[in-house]
Amino acid sequence: MTPDSDDLFKAILKLKDTDEARAFFRDLLTANEIVEFGQRWKVAQMLAEGISYTKIAEETGMSSTTIARVHKWLKKGMGGYKLILKRLR
């Protein structure tokens, strides 16, 4: 990561609610990027629930390659997915 990345993360932590987050991320990212991030998050949630790749692909339209990548990050990443999944329970 870079100092610019750290500044971005600090800025995100200042957002107070979903409306502020929506506005900030819409200015920062394209609509398609936001949709893609949302789909990856949905895949992570479904994987954590034990849902099969096939069912996830059917429901989200995501490729098996993307699902496998999210699964890899969920299991062997830096723990970000696991942290948030735990906090949202």
DSSP file (Angstrom, degrees, kcal/mol; ACC not computed):
  #  RESIDUE AA STRUCTURE BP1 BP2  ACC     N-H-->O    O-->H-N    N-H-->O    O-->H-N    TCO  KAPPA ALPHA  PHI   PSI    X-CA   Y-CA   Z-CA
    1    1 A M              0   0    0      0, 0.0     3,-0.0     0, 0.0     0, 0.0   0.000 360.0 360.0 360.0 164.4    0.0    0.0    0.0
    2    2 A T     >  -     0   0    0      1,-0.1     4,-2.3     0, 0.0     5,-0.2  -0.734 360.0-102.4-120.2 168.1    1.0    3.6   -0.4
    3    3 A P  H  > S+     0   0    0      0, 0.0     4,-2.4     0, 0.0     5,-0.2   0.870 124.1  56.5 -58.1 -34.9    0.5    6.8    1.6
    4    4 A D  H  > S+     0   0    0      2,-0.2     4,-2.1     1,-0.2     5,-0.1   0.902 106.0  50.0 -62.9 -39.7   -2.3    7.7   -0.8
    5    5 A S  H  > S+     0   0    0      2,-0.2     4,-2.5     1,-0.2    -1,-0.2   0.926 109.6  50.5 -63.2 -44.4   -4.0    4.4    0.0
    6    6 A D  H  X S+     0   0    0     -4,-2.3     4,-2.3     1,-0.2    -2,-0.2   0.901 108.9  51.9 -60.7 -40.6   -3.7    5.1    3.7
    7    7 A D  H  X S+     0   0    0     -4,-2.4     4,-2.2     2,-0.2    -1,-0.2   0.900 109.1  50.9 -61.9 -40.5   -5.2    8.6    3.1
    8    8 A L  H  X S+     0   0    0     -4,-2.1     4,-2.4     2,-0.2    -2,-0.2   0.936 109.8  49.0 -62.0 -46.9   -8.1    7.0    1.2
    9    9 A F  H  X S+     0   0    0     -4,-2.5     4,-1.8     1,-0.2    -2,-0.2   0.889 110.7  50.8 -62.0 -39.2   -8.8    4.5    4.1
   10   10 A K  H  X S+     0   0    0     -4,-2.3     4,-0.6     2,-0.2    -1,-0.2   0.894 109.5  50.8 -64.5 -39.5   -8.7    7.3    6.6
   11   11 A A  H >< S+     0   0    0     -4,-2.2     3,-1.2     1,-0.2     4,-0.4   0.915 107.5  53.1 -63.7 -42.6  -11.2    9.3    4.5
   12   12 A I  H >< S+     0   0    0     -4,-2.4     3,-1.6     1,-0.3    -1,-0.2   0.882 102.4  58.9 -60.2 -38.8  -13.5    6.2    4.3
   13   13 A L  H 3< S+     0   0    0     -4,-1.8    -1,-0.3     1,-0.3    -2,-0.2   0.693  98.2  61.0 -65.1 -17.5  -13.5    6.0    8.1
   14   14 A K  T << S+     0   0    0     -3,-1.2    -1,-0.3    -4,-0.6    -2,-0.2   0.594  77.2 109.6 -84.6 -11.5  -14.9    9.5    8.3
   15   15 A L    <   -     0   0    0     -3,-1.6     3,-0.1    -4,-0.4    -3,-0.0  -0.451  53.4-161.9 -68.0 136.8  -18.1    8.6    6.5
   16   16 A K        -     0   0    0     -2,-0.1     2,-0.3     1,-0.1    -1,-0.1   0.749  59.3  -4.0 -96.2 -26.4  -21.1    8.6    8.8
   17   17 A D  S  > S-     0   0    0      1,-0.1     4,-2.4     0, 0.0     5,-0.2  -0.924  78.8 -85.1-157.2 178.7  -23.7    6.6    7.0
   18   18 A T  H  > S+     0   0    0     -2,-0.3     4,-2.9     1,-0.2     5,-0.2   0.828 121.5  57.4 -66.2 -30.9  -24.7    4.8    3.8
   19   19 A D  H  > S+     0   0    0      2,-0.2     4,-2.2     1,-0.2    -1,-0.2   0.932 110.0  44.0 -64.7 -43.7  -25.8    7.9    2.1
   20   20 A E  H  > S+     0   0    0      2,-0.2     4,-2.6     1,-0.2    -2,-0.2   0.909 114.7  49.8 -65.1 -41.5  -22.4    9.6    2.6
   21   21 A A  H  X S+     0   0    0     -4,-2.4     4,-3.0     2,-0.2     5,-0.3   0.922 109.7  51.2 -62.9 -44.0  -20.7    6.4    1.6
   22   22 A R  H  X S+     0   0    0     -4,-2.9     4,-2.0     1,-0.2    -1,-0.2   0.926 112.8  45.4 -59.2 -46.2  -22.8    6.1   -1.6
   23   23 A A  H  X S+     0   0    0     -4,-2.2     4,-1.7     2,-0.2    -2,-0.2   0.923 115.2  46.9 -64.7 -45.0  -22.0    9.7   -2.5
   24   24 A F  H  X S+     0   0    0     -4,-2.6     4,-2.0     1,-0.2    -2,-0.2   0.951 115.1  44.4 -63.1 -50.1  -18.3    9.4   -1.8
   25   25 A F  H  X S+     0   0    0     -4,-3.0     4,-3.0     1,-0.2    -1,-0.2   0.829 109.7  56.4 -68.1 -30.0  -17.9    6.1   -3.7
   26   26 A R  H  < S+     0   0    0     -4,-2.0    -1,-0.2    -5,-0.3    -2,-0.2   0.862 111.1  44.2 -69.0 -33.4  -20.0    7.3   -6.6
   27   27 A D  H  < S+     0   0    0     -4,-1.7    -2,-0.2    -3,-0.2    -1,-0.2   0.839 119.6  42.9 -73.9 -33.1  -17.6   10.2   -7.0
   28   28 A L  H  < S+     0   0    0     -4,-2.0     2,-0.2    -5,-0.2    -2,-0.2   0.865 120.0  32.0 -80.3 -38.9  -14.6    8.0   -6.6
   29   29 A L  S  < S-     0   0    0     -4,-3.0     2,-0.1    -5,-0.2    -1,-0.0  -0.722  83.1-103.0-120.2 163.3  -15.6    5.0   -8.7
   30   30 A T     >  -     0   0    0     -2,-0.2     4,-2.0     1,-0.1     5,-0.2  -0.442  39.0-109.6 -76.4 161.9  -17.6    4.4  -11.8
   31   31 A A  H  > S+     0   0    0      1,-0.2     4,-2.2     2,-0.2     5,-0.2   0.895 120.9  53.1 -58.8 -39.9  -21.1    2.9  -11.4
   32   32 A N  H  > S+     0   0    0      1,-0.2     4,-2.6     2,-0.2    -1,-0.2   0.881 106.1  52.3 -64.9 -38.2  -19.8   -0.4  -12.9
   33   33 A E  H  > S+     0   0    0      2,-0.2     4,-2.6     1,-0.2    -1,-0.2   0.904 109.3  49.9 -64.2 -40.3  -17.0   -0.5  -10.3
   34   34 A I  H  X S+     0   0    0     -4,-2.0     4,-2.5     2,-0.2    -2,-0.2   0.924 111.1  49.0 -63.3 -43.9  -19.4    0.0   -7.5
   35   35 A V  H  X S+     0   0    0     -4,-2.2     4,-2.4     1,-0.2    -2,-0.2   0.927 111.4  49.9 -60.3 -45.1  -21.6   -2.8   -8.8
   36   36 A E  H  X S+     0   0    0     -4,-2.6     4,-2.3     2,-0.2    -2,-0.2   0.910 110.9  48.4 -62.5 -43.2  -18.6   -5.1   -9.2
   37   37 A F  H  X S+     0   0    0     -4,-2.6     4,-2.2     1,-0.2    -1,-0.2   0.914 111.4  51.1 -62.4 -41.8  -17.5   -4.4   -5.6
   38   38 A G  H  X S+     0   0    0     -4,-2.5     4,-2.2     1,-0.2    -2,-0.2   0.888 109.5  50.2 -62.0 -39.3  -21.0   -5.1   -4.4
   39   39 A Q  H  X S+     0   0    0     -4,-2.4     4,-2.6     2,-0.2    -2,-0.2   0.903 108.9  51.3 -66.9 -41.0  -21.1   -8.4   -6.2
   40   40 A R  H  X S+     0   0    0     -4,-2.3     4,-2.4     2,-0.2    -2,-0.2   0.909 110.1  50.0 -61.7 -40.8  -17.8   -9.5   -4.8
   41   41 A W  H  X S+     0   0    0     -4,-2.2     4,-2.3     2,-0.2    -1,-0.2   0.916 109.9  50.4 -63.8 -42.6  -19.1   -8.7   -1.3
   42   42 A K  H  X S+     0   0    0     -4,-2.2     4,-2.5     1,-0.2    -2,-0.2   0.918 109.6  51.5 -60.4 -43.5  -22.3  -10.7   -2.0
   43   43 A V  H  X S+     0   0    0     -4,-2.6     4,-2.9     1,-0.2     5,-0.2   0.921 108.6  51.2 -59.3 -45.2  -20.1  -13.6   -3.2
   44   44 A A  H  X S+     0   0    0     -4,-2.4     4,-2.2     1,-0.2    -1,-0.2   0.908 110.9  48.5 -60.1 -42.4  -18.1  -13.4    0.1
   45   45 A Q  H  X S+     0   0    0     -4,-2.3     4,-1.2     2,-0.2    -1,-0.2   0.920 112.9  47.4 -63.4 -43.7  -21.2  -13.5    2.1
   46   46 A M  H  <>S+     0   0    0     -4,-2.5     5,-2.3     1,-0.2     3,-0.3   0.903 111.1  50.6 -66.5 -41.4  -22.6  -16.4    0.2
   47   47 A L  H ><5S+     0   0    0     -4,-2.9     3,-1.7     1,-0.2    -1,-0.2   0.907 107.3  54.3 -61.5 -41.4  -19.3  -18.4    0.5
   48   48 A A  H 3<5S+     0   0    0     -4,-2.2    -1,-0.2     1,-0.3    -2,-0.2   0.783 105.5  54.1 -63.9 -26.3  -19.3  -17.8    4.2
   49   49 A E  T 3<5S-     0   0    0     -4,-1.2    -1,-0.3    -3,-0.3    -2,-0.2   0.470 120.9-111.0 -85.0  -2.6  -22.8  -19.3    4.4
   50   50 A G  T < 5 +     0   0    0     -3,-1.7    -3,-0.2    -4,-0.3     2,-0.2   0.669  60.5 159.5  83.8  17.3  -21.5  -22.4    2.6
   51   51 A I      < -     0   0    0     -5,-2.3    -1,-0.2     1,-0.1    -2,-0.1  -0.520  42.9-107.8 -76.1 141.6  -23.4  -21.8   -0.7
   52   52 A S     >  -     0   0    0     -2,-0.2     4,-2.5     1,-0.1     5,-0.2  -0.229  18.3-117.0 -70.4 155.6  -21.9  -23.7   -3.7
   53   53 A Y  H  > S+     0   0    0      1,-0.2     4,-3.0     2,-0.2     5,-0.2   0.905 115.8  54.3 -55.0 -43.8  -20.1  -22.0   -6.5
   54   54 A T  H  > S+     0   0    0      1,-0.2     4,-2.3     2,-0.2    -1,-0.2   0.929 110.2  44.4 -60.0 -47.8  -22.8  -23.1   -8.9
   55   55 A K  H  > S+     0   0    0      2,-0.2     4,-2.4     1,-0.2    -1,-0.2   0.895 113.8  50.9 -64.9 -40.6  -25.6  -21.5   -6.9
   56   56 A I  H  X S+     0   0    0     -4,-2.5     4,-2.7     2,-0.2     6,-0.4   0.928 110.4  49.1 -62.9 -44.9  -23.5  -18.3   -6.4
   57   57 A A  H  X S+     0   0    0     -4,-3.0     4,-2.2     1,-0.2    -2,-0.2   0.907 112.0  49.4 -61.0 -42.2  -22.9  -18.1  -10.1
   58   58 A E  H  < S+     0   0    0     -4,-2.3    -1,-0.2    -5,-0.2    -2,-0.2   0.916 117.3  39.9 -62.6 -43.8  -26.6  -18.6  -10.9
   59   59 A E  H  < S+     0   0    0     -4,-2.4    -2,-0.2    -5,-0.1    -1,-0.2   0.814 128.7  27.6 -78.8 -31.2  -27.7  -15.9   -8.4
   60   60 A T  H  < S-     0   0    0     -4,-2.7    -3,-0.2    -5,-0.2    -2,-0.2   0.692  90.3-130.4-105.6 -22.1  -25.0  -13.3   -9.0
   61   61 A G     <  +     0   0    0     -4,-2.2    -4,-0.2    -5,-0.4     2,-0.1   0.515  58.9 143.8  79.7   4.1  -23.9  -13.8  -12.6
   62   62 A M        -     0   0    0     -6,-0.4    -1,-0.3     1,-0.1    -2,-0.1  -0.470  53.3-109.6 -77.0 149.4  -20.3  -13.9  -11.4
   63   63 A S     >  -     0   0    0     -2,-0.1     4,-2.4     1,-0.1     5,-0.2  -0.343  21.9-116.0 -74.8 158.6  -17.8  -16.2  -13.2
   64   64 A S  H  > S+     0   0    0      1,-0.2     4,-2.5     2,-0.2     5,-0.2   0.822 117.1  58.5 -63.6 -29.6  -16.4  -19.2  -11.4
   65   65 A T  H  > S+     0   0    0      2,-0.2     4,-2.1     1,-0.2    -1,-0.2   0.929 107.9  44.2 -64.4 -45.6  -13.0  -17.6  -11.7
   66   66 A T  H  > S+     0   0    0      2,-0.2     4,-2.6     1,-0.2     5,-0.2   0.909 113.4  51.0 -65.8 -41.8  -14.2  -14.5   -9.8
   67   67 A I  H  X S+     0   0    0     -4,-2.4     4,-2.5     1,-0.2    -2,-0.2   0.920 110.6  49.3 -61.3 -43.6  -15.9  -16.7   -7.2
   68   68 A A  H  X S+     0   0    0     -4,-2.5     4,-2.4     2,-0.2    -1,-0.2   0.886 110.2  51.3 -63.3 -39.0  -12.7  -18.8   -6.7
   69   69 A R  H  X S+     0   0    0     -4,-2.1     4,-2.4     2,-0.2    -2,-0.2   0.928 111.1  46.8 -64.9 -45.1  -10.7  -15.6   -6.3
   70   70 A V  H  X S+     0   0    0     -4,-2.6     4,-2.6     1,-0.2    -2,-0.2   0.911 111.5  52.4 -62.4 -40.9  -13.0  -14.2   -3.7
   71   71 A H  H  X S+     0   0    0     -4,-2.5     4,-2.2     2,-0.2     5,-0.2   0.909 108.4  50.7 -60.6 -42.3  -13.0  -17.6   -1.9
   72   72 A K  H  X S+     0   0    0     -4,-2.4     4,-3.5     1,-0.2     5,-0.2   0.934 112.7  45.4 -60.9 -46.6   -9.2  -17.6   -1.9
   73   73 A W  H  X S+     0   0    0     -4,-2.4     4,-1.7     1,-0.2     6,-0.5   0.862 111.2  54.0 -66.3 -35.1   -9.1  -14.1   -0.4
   74   74 A L  H  < S+     0   0    0     -4,-2.6    -1,-0.2    -5,-0.2    -2,-0.2   0.896 120.2  31.9 -63.9 -40.2  -11.8  -15.1    2.1
   75   75 A K  H  < S+     0   0    0     -4,-2.2    -2,-0.2    -5,-0.2    -3,-0.2   0.857 138.9  15.1 -86.6 -38.3   -9.7  -18.1    3.3
   76   76 A K  H  < S+     0   0    0     -4,-3.5    -3,-0.2    -5,-0.2    -2,-0.2   0.192  98.8 103.2-128.5  16.4   -6.1  -16.8    2.8
   77   77 A G  S  < S-     0   0    0     -4,-1.7    -3,-0.1    -5,-0.2    -4,-0.1   0.194  93.5 -72.3 -81.3-153.7   -6.3  -13.1    2.4
   78   78 A M  S    S-     0   0    0      1,-0.0    -4,-0.1     4,-0.0    -1,-0.1   0.409  70.3-103.0 -88.0   2.1   -5.5  -10.4    5.0
   79   79 A G  S  > S+     0   0    0     -6,-0.5     4,-2.4     3,-0.0     5,-0.2   0.489  85.1 124.7  93.6   3.4   -8.7  -11.2    7.0
   80   80 A G  H  > S+     0   0    0      2,-0.2     4,-2.1     1,-0.2     5,-0.2   0.924  75.1  46.8 -63.8 -46.3  -10.8   -8.2    5.9
   81   81 A Y  H  > S+     0   0    0     -8,-0.2     4,-2.8     1,-0.2     5,-0.2   0.951 114.5  47.8 -59.5 -49.0  -13.7  -10.3    4.7
   82   82 A K  H  > S+     0   0    0      1,-0.2     4,-2.3     2,-0.2    -2,-0.2   0.891 109.6  54.0 -60.6 -40.8  -13.7  -12.4    7.9
   83   83 A L  H  X S+     0   0    0     -4,-2.4     4,-2.1     2,-0.2    -1,-0.2   0.944 113.7  39.9 -58.9 -50.5  -13.5   -9.3   10.1
   84   84 A I  H  X S+     0   0    0     -4,-2.1     4,-2.0     2,-0.2    -2,-0.2   0.895 112.9  54.7 -71.1 -39.5  -16.5   -7.6    8.5
   85   85 A L  H  < S+     0   0    0     -4,-2.8     4,-0.5    -5,-0.2    -1,-0.2   0.913 110.7  47.5 -58.3 -41.5  -18.5  -10.8    8.3
   86   86 A K  H >< S+     0   0    0     -4,-2.3     3,-1.0    -5,-0.2    -2,-0.2   0.912 111.4  50.0 -65.6 -43.2  -18.0  -11.4   12.0
   87   87 A R  H 3< S+     0   0    0     -4,-2.1    -1,-0.2     1,-0.2    -2,-0.2   0.797 108.2  53.7 -67.7 -27.7  -19.0   -7.8   12.9
   88   88 A L  T 3<        0   0    0     -4,-2.0    -1,-0.2     1,-0.2    -2,-0.2   0.542 360.0 360.0 -85.5  -6.5  -22.1   -8.0   10.8
   89   89 A R    <         0   0    0     -3,-1.0    -1,-0.2    -4,-0.5    -2,-0.1   0.501 360.0 360.0 -71.3 360.0  -23.4  -11.1   12.6
